[in-house]
Amino acid sequence: MEKLLYYPGFEIANQNWLKFALLYVDQLRPIHPPDVRKYLKKSFRELMDSTDLIIPYHPDYDVAYRATLDTIQQCEYIVNHSHLFENIFKTTNIRELWQHPYSHMYTIFRDKYTSELENFVVTERFGTRVKEGIAVSMHFKNIFMSLLAQAISLEEEIPPITDKPKLDEFSIKCLRSPRPTDKGFQVAKGIINLTLPANIDSIPIKNIINIRNKDGFKDRLHAFHSEIMSYIQSVEEGIATCDFFESRGSIFKDFSDEIASLGVGLMQMSLSVWLLANSSGAAFSECVKELIAGTGFSISSIISIRNGWERTKAKRYTRKYMADIKKLESDI
């Protein structure tokens, strides 16, 4: 959680999720076009200016081109095999769904893609040209933003995160192949429960900013990150460890006490961690299950996804983070 790539939006609309990020994330990197500030709310611009949390990421041509090609390929596959995606889109006529003008309500900014995507969208009537780029359906935009986040993550080795849990679920279901191949990957979803004040709704965001800007807070935050990453790495490498929270109790207690000082009472927030491994390593998932049984992690699913992740090359594992705040889940 030291550096996380935020998607799909320019800014974090969910105030409680933003408060979580201020307390637990070192750098949050939303995907921005260069002139994005004029599209941001005043409160978010002030947040960017008063804290070191938001570090915008501006996609370069190579990343935009990769996301463009991936999106064209995947959308052609979905349209040509629409019967395989009926449960996701609630129709087998996905082409007509995406072509209908009433659905073209979501803008993809021009700086995030290359001309090939715009030509594809206009030719197939999946969207229309607008001043900022192309207007498309919600699902088309979700596919593109998920693939763009993947492309950036692979290029920069920054794990992506979203405050829309169902978008993450949608991406995994929609971007997978119906028949996993030997080159596919498996996903193990682990969960760490973190602490937030129970009255987070009523705590002014300026109070959260003040505690983040306190002397020593970032040092404790970095120590917290280091322990999480150390444990995840030990799981990935198959090294048996003692109980996560028991072995690192003092660091988590000190940090949690500081978080708790903001409000009255505590509630649990879950940080889901997706660990990706080669599909041939079935023993990996069993090993992870055994290692984390009884600790702060729990495996909730193993999912095979399309072999488009093959570009990880030398990087054996890719991590994907998703934060769920209790009672604050957003639909896609």
N, C-alpha and C positions, 0 to 999 in steps of 0.2 A: 504493500500500500504506500510505498514511498512516492512513486510516480504512477498515476493511473490515467488512462485515456478515457475521457468521458464521452458518451454518445447516447442518444442521437441528436439532442438539441444543442443550441448555442449556449444556453444558460440553464441552471437547475431551477425548475419551477417549484418543486416540492421543498418548502422551507425547512421541514424537519430533516429531510435527507441532506440538505445543504449544511445544516448544523452538524450532522454526523460527519460530513466531509471536513468541516473546519476542525473537528476534534480528533479525527483519526487519520486523515490523509495529508501527506506532505505536499505533493503537487497534484493538482487535478488539471488535466489537459483537454479541454473541450476542443472539438474540431471547428475552427473558425476560418472564414475567408478574411483576407487582409483588412477590409474596411468594415468589420463586423460591429464596431462600437455604436454606430448609428442605429443598429437594429436592437441593441440591448436596452433593457430597462435601466433607469437611473440608479436604482438600488443595486443592481448587479455591477454596473460600472464603478460605483462607490466601493463595493466589495473588492473588486479587482485592484483598486487603487490603495485600499487600506490594509490589505493582507497579501501574503505571498502564496496563497492557495492556488489561484487561477493563473496558469501559464498556457495561453492559447497555442494550439498546434495548427500550423498552416500547411496543408498537404502540398507536396511538390508534384511535378508532372509525372514522375515515374509511379508514385503511389496512386495518383488519380487514374492513370492509364491502367494499372493493374486492377483497381476496383471497377473501372469501366468494363474491361474485358470479362472479369468474373461475373459482373451483373448481367451482361448480355448473354453469356453462356448459361447462367442459371435460370434467367427468365425465359429463354427459349426452351430450356428443358421443362420448366414448369408448365408452360403453355402447351407444349407438344405431348406432355404426359399428365394432363390435367386430372385424369381419373385417380392418379396416385395421391393427389393433394386435396381431394374433396373434403376431407375432414378438417383441413386447415382453413380453406377459403369458403367452405359451405356451398360450393358450386363446382360443377365440372366445366363450366364455360368461363374460365378465368380470363381468356382473351377479351371477351365482351365486358367483363367486370372492370378490367383495367382500361378499356377503351372508352367507357362511358364518361362524357364530359363532367358529370356531377362529381365524379371521384377525384378529379384533378385539382385537389385543394392543398397539396403539400409540396412545397418548393425545395428543389435540390439546387444549391447555389453553384454557379458555373465554375468557381475555383476548385470544386471538389471532384470534378470529372473532366474527361476530355471530349472532344467533338464527336467521337464515335458513339458515345452514349446518347447525345442529343439527336444525332441522325437516326439512331435506332428507335428512340422513343417517338420521334415525329413520324417516321416511316410506318411504324406499327400502330400509330395512333394511341400509344400508351400514355401520352402526355402532350402538353402544349408548351410552346416557347413563351416565356415571360421575361420581364426586364432583368431579373436576377439570375435566370437560368431556365429550368424546366419545372413545370407543375405536373405532378403525377399523383397516383393514388397513395393512400397511406401504406398499403402493403408493399407497393413497389419501392417507396422511399425506405421502408424498414429493411427490405432486402439490400438495397444499395448501401445504406448506412452501416449495416452489419458487416457487409463485405469490405467496405472502406475501413472500418475499425479493425477488421482482421488484417488487411493489407498493411495498415500503419503499425499494428502490433508486431507483425512479423519483421517489418523493416526496422523499427526502432526498439524492439524488445520492451515495449511498454504494455502491460496487461490492460485490456479494456474493461470498463465498468459502466453499468447503466443503473438508473434509479427506476427503471421499468422492468420488473422481473418477468412479466409476460412477454416482453420483447425478446428477452434472452431465450425463453422457451420457444417462442415463435421462430427465432433464428435457427435454433438447433433442429427443429422439426422441418423447417422449410428448406434449409440448405443442405440437407443430408440426401444421400442417394437411397433409393428404395431397397437396393441390394448391396450391402456393404461388401467391399472387395478386400483382398488380402492386404492392400495398401491403405485400408481405412484406419480410422483411429477409434479409440474408446475414450469415453469421458467418465471420470469418477467425480462425483459431486460431494464435496465435504463441507461441513458447516462449523464455524467458530461462533460462539455466542459472545457478544461484546456488551458493554454497559453504556446505557444512556440514562439521563435523569427521567424519571417517570412523568414529570410535568414539562417535558421538552417543548410542548405546544406553547406554553405560556412564558417561556424564557426568551427575552428579547435577543435577537441575533447579535446586537452590539455586545451583550454579555459574553456570548460565545467568542466573538472576535477579541474581546479584552483578554480572555483566558488564553487564547491562542498566541496573543502577542506578549504574554508575560515572559519575563526572563526565565530560562530553564525549561519552558514547556516543550520547545522543539527538541531539546536534548532527550527528554523523557519519551517523546513521541518516536524519535529515531531508535531508541533502545527497545521500545515496544515493537517497532517494525522488524528490527534485527532478530528478535526472538521468534516472531511469527515465521519469518523467512527461513530461519535456521531449522525450525521444526518441519516446515513443508519440504525443505530440501532433504532432510533425513528420511522422510517418508518416501519421497521420490527415489532415493538411492537405496531403499530397502533396508535401512539401518534401524533396528529395533530401538525404541526409546522408552523412557519411563513416561508416566502420565504428563501430558503437556502442561496443564495448569499447575499441577503439583510441583513439577521441576522448575517452573518459571513463576512461581507464585508471588514472590516479592515484587518483581517488576510489574506484574499485572495488578497486584493489590495497590501499589503506589500510584500507578497511572489511573486505575479505576477510582481510587479515593479522590483524585483531583477532579475527575469527570463528575463524580457524585456531589462534589462541593457546589456545583452549579445549581442544584435543585433539591427537591424533596422526594425521597424514595428513588428506586431504580427500576428500570425495565430492561429486558434483553433484546438486543438486535442481532440478527444473524448475518454473518459474512460468509457467503458461499464461495468455495474455491473449486474451480474446475481443473482437474489434473488430467492432461491428455497423454496417452501412451500408445505405442504401436499395438494394433489389434492382435498381432500374433502373440503378444505377451499377456495371455489370459491370466497367467499366474500373478501378474502385477496387481490386478484388481483384488484377487484373493489376499495377496500380501498386504495391500493397503487396508482391506477390511480388518485383517487380524491385528495390524499394527495400531490402528486407531480405535479399536473397540474399547469402550470405557473411558476414552479421553474426550477432549473438547471437540473432536471431529466425529462425524458419522457419515457413512456412505449412504446416499439415498437413491442413487441410480447409476447404471452403466448404460451409456447410449452410444451406438455406432453412428458415425457421421461421415459425410462424403469425403473422398480422398483429396479434396482441394487443399487440405492442410499439409500436403506433402512438402510444401515449400519451406517447412521448418528446417529441413536439411540437417545441419550439424547440431541444431538445438534439439535435444531429445524430448524435452517436455515443454509445453506451453501452458501458462496459467491464465485463467480468465476469472475475474472477480465480479461478483454481483451482490449488491447490498440490499437486503430486505429490512425495512423498519416496520416493526409490529404495527398492524392495522393501517399501514400507509401504502400498501401495494397499489400500483397504478396499472390500468389496463393498457394494452397497446392501441 
